[in-house]
Amino acid sequence: MTLIESKIKVADNLFLSPMGCGTWAWGNQFLWGYKPSMDEQLQEVFNLHVSQGITWFDTGDSYGTGKLNGRSETLLGQFCRQYQGDHQDEIAIATKLAVYPWRLTRQSMINACAKSAQRLGKPVDLVQMHWSPAKYLPWQEKPLLDGLGDLYQKGLVKGIGLSNYGPKNLLKAHQQLQERGLKISTLQVQYSLLSTYPINELGLKDLCEELGIKIIAYSPLTLGLLTGKYQDINNLPSGPRKLLFKQLIPKIKPLLQTMEIIAKNKGKTMAQVAINWCICQGTIPIPGAKNINQAKENIGALGWRLSPAEVTELEKIALSLDQKMIQNIFQTQ
């Protein structure tokens, strides 16, 4: 038995479950403390997601620290090959190609995607540009977008996506690809109750609806802050998140308290409320999971809905906060 409702069509031959699994932490030592000894439990996380009908995973060719760059893709490739069970034939991988300064031509994106496919041991299903270079090397963007278009036209991918684009740059990219008869299927942005900027302030939701683009919400749990695990500044995660959480927690108490009340009334957890809120806003969230307990909790965000009143109440409180999550530096207008 699975918890999945109907899948979402994002391209002619690509359907995504209403929640995916983000794999930023799979290989990242700096922020997430990854160690190769974790691989066995990451396989369990992968297996549980697929068995429950959550069949797509988001990764990136830059995911991993230092020499471990690409580690997330490599692990997903191993896990895909080793998994045998329900929904095996439905597994889809979405990867993001980094806009490195040495990637300057359309062929560079084709080559990068080929390397990703090699690490995965299977074709990439959804290829995404990780960010726009519009802020610093605007002339770099056109050939890279052309490269994404070439990948689709050659039948090497099933869909084209972008990440960290605002409406102005999104519209330009849409027009460029539309001239070739091509469509942008998805847009991935940092979105959560503590990061409403891309949709509320930039107004991406209306534009994406107009263009037929599905919004993917990354970091829906705000690096774990919205799980409720860290409400005491004396009990914080180690590493870079510690300072950030110490600054944010005192400012977001009203939101955490309301989430806790709603979670108790629903018989759910705060993390499940946070993820479900993103789903209710029409996005496809991709929470990460490093162990089986986190995976089970994330999966529990499916199969039910917050009421419209609860969605509105949470949004109202979120928008009233004095301090929110810092935005990705690559997010454009």
N, C-alpha and C positions, 0 to 999 in steps of 0.2 A: 504494500500500500504506500502511496506517495501523498505528499501534501500539496503537490503542484496543481494549480488551476490550469487554464489553457495557456499555451505558449504564445509568445508575442512575435509576430512576423516583423522582421526588420529589413529583410531583403527578399528577393524572389525565392531564394532557396536557403534562407537562413532564419531559423526560429529560435528565440531565446526564452528560457524560463524566466518568470517574473522576478527572480533574484538570481544573481550569479555569485561566484566566490572570487574575491580578490586575493592575489598571491604576491603582493608587494613584499611581505615578510619572509617569503620562502627564498632564502639566500641572503637576506639583509642582516648583517651582523651589527652595523652601526646603530640603527634605531630599534631593531626588533630582537637582537641577540641571537640570531640564527646560528646553529651548530649542525654539522652533518649528522650528529647523533639524533637529531629531530626528524630525520627523513622517514623513519618508520611510522611515527604518529601522523606526519603529513600525508602519507599514503592512506592512513585510516580516515583522515579528514576528507580526502579526495573520494574514497570509496563510499563514504556515507552520503556525501552530497549527490553523487551520481545515482546511488541506489534509491534516493528519495526524489529523483526527478530534477534535481538542480544540476543541469548537465553542461553548463558553460562556465569557463574559468577565464578570468582576465589577468594578463601578465604583461611583461614588457621586456624588450631585449636588453634594457639597462638594469633590470632588477637583479640585485645581488651586489655585494660590497667588494670593490677592488677586483681581484682576480676571479671573484665569483659572479661577475657580470654575466647574465644569461643563465644563471643557476635555476631561476624559477622556471624558465622554459624547459631546461633539461629535466628537472624533476617532473614537470607535467608530462613530458614525453615518456618517462619511465612509468609513471602512474597509469597513463593511458594504456600502455602495452600490457601492464600487469593486471589491470582490472578485468574481471569477468563477472557479469551479472546483469541485473535489470538496467535498461536504458543505455547499454553499452554502445549501441549504434548511434546514439543521439549526442554524444560528447562533442562539444564545440570549443575551440580555443580562440580567444580574442587577444591579440598582442599589440603592443604599442611600439612603434619604431622611434627611437630617440632622434631628435633633431641635432645631432652632433655637428660642430662647425666644419668637419671634413665631409659631411654629406651634402653635396652641392648640386648633384645632377639627378635626373629621374632614374638613371640606371643605379645610382647609389641606394635608392629605396628598394628597387627590385633585388639587388644583391643582399641588402639587409634582411629582407623578407625570406629570401632563400636560406640564409643562415639560421633564421628563426625556425623555419620549417625543418631544417636539418637537426636542430636541437630537439625539436618536438617529435621528430620521426613521423610527421604527418603534415599535410598542408595547413596553413593558417586559415581559419574560417573568416574572421573579421580582422582586417588590418587597420590600424589606427595611427595617425600622426600624434606623437606624444604631447607635443606643444607647438605653438606657432612661433616662428622667429620674428614676428612683426615688430616687436619692441626694439630689436637690436640689429637684425640682418633681414629686412623686409624682402629684399630681392631673392633670398634663399627659398622663399616659400613656394613660388610658382612651380619650379622644376620638381620639388618634392611632392607637391600635390599631383603633378602630372605622372610621377612615378606610381603613386597610389592608383591613379586611373589606369595606368598600363597593367598593373597587377590584376585589376578586375577584368579588363578587356582580354587579357591572356588566359583568363579562367583559373588563375592561381589562387584567388581568394573569392569568397562568396559575398563580401560586403566591405564597404569603406566607412571608416569612422574617424572622428577627430577628437581631440582632448584639449581641455583648457582654452577653448575658444569663446570669445564674447560675440555678441550679435553682429558687430561691424565686420569682424574678420570672418565670421561664419558665413555671412551673406556673400562676401567676396569669394570665398572658397566654393560656395554653392554655385555661384555664377560661372566660375572657371570650369568646374566639372560638368555643369549643365550644358555648356557649349559642346561638350563631347557626348552628350546624351547619357551622362553618368549621374548617379545620385549618392548623396551622403546618407548613410543609414542611421548612424548613431553619433551622439555628442556626449563625451564624458566630462563631467565637471565635479569639483569638490562641493558636495551638497549634504547638509544635515541640519538639524535644529540649531546648530551653532555656526552654520555656514550657509546662510540663505542668499548671500550676495549674488551668485551667478544668475539665479532665477528671479529673485525679488527685485534686486537693485538694477541688474542689467536687463531684465525682461526677456530672458531667453525662452521661457516657456511658450509664449505666444508665437515667436518666430519659428521655433522648432515644430510646433503644431501646424503652422502654415506650410512649412517645407516638408512635412512628413518625416521628421527626424525624431528618433526616440532618445530620451535623455537617460544616460547612465550616471548614477550617483556614487561617486567614490568617497571613501572615508565617511560613511553614514553614521559611524559611531564616534567620529572625531578622535581618532587614534586611541579609542578605548575609553575616552572620558565620559561618554554617554551610557556606558554600561552600568554606571552606579558603583563600580568597584572602588573608584577613587573619589570619595567625598570628604576625606580628612586630609589636610595638607601634611599631616605627619605620616601618612601611608600612601606614598607615591611611587610610581615605577622609577627604576634607575635610568640613567642615560638622558638624552636630550629632552624627553617628554617631561622630566621632573620639573624643570624650571617653568615650562609652558603651563603645566597643570597647576602649579603653585600660584601662578598669576591669574588663571581663569577661574578656579574653583570658588573663591569667595564671591566672585561677580555673577556666577550663574546659579547660585543656590535656589532662587525662585523656580527656575526651570527644572532642576533636578528634583526638587520637592514635589512639583506637580506631576512630573513623570512617574515618580514613586507612587503617588496616590493612584494615578490611572492604572499603573501596572498591577497594583494590589487588587483594584476593583475588577480588572480583567482576568486575574489569575495568570498574569504574564510577568516577564522581567522587564527592567528598564531598557535593556538592550533591544528586546523584542519590540517594545513600544517605539523606540527611536527608528528602527528599521522599517516597521510597519507604517510609520508616519511618512517616510520617503515614498513608500509604495502608494499610499493614499494620495500623494501629490502627483502621481502619474509618472514617477521615475522608476528605473530598474536599479535597485541598490546592489552594490557588490562588497558586502562586509568581508573582512578577512577572518581567517581562523588558523591558529597554530596547533590546536589540539582538539581532541574529540569532544570535549565538554563545550568549548566555544562553538564548534560546528553545530552541535545539537541545539544550543541556545539560539544561534542564528536561524537555523531551520524552523525553529518554533515561532518565528515572526510571520510565517505563512499560514494560510488556511483560515484566517479571520481578518477583521478590519476594525480599526478605530472608528468611532462614530464621527459624523461630520462636526459635531460640537466639540469633541475632543481634539480633532485635527486643528480646528480654528483656535481653540484655547491654547494649545501648545505653540502654534505659530505666533499668536499675539504676544505671549510671554517671551518667546525667542526674539522677536523683533524689538521688544522693549529693553533688552539687556544693554548695559553700558559697554560691555566688552564681549567680543565673539572670537571665534577661531581666526588666526591669521590666514590670509589667502595665499594660495600657491603663487610664487613670484612669476610664473609663466602664464598665469591667467591674463588673457587680453580683453580688450573692449569689444 
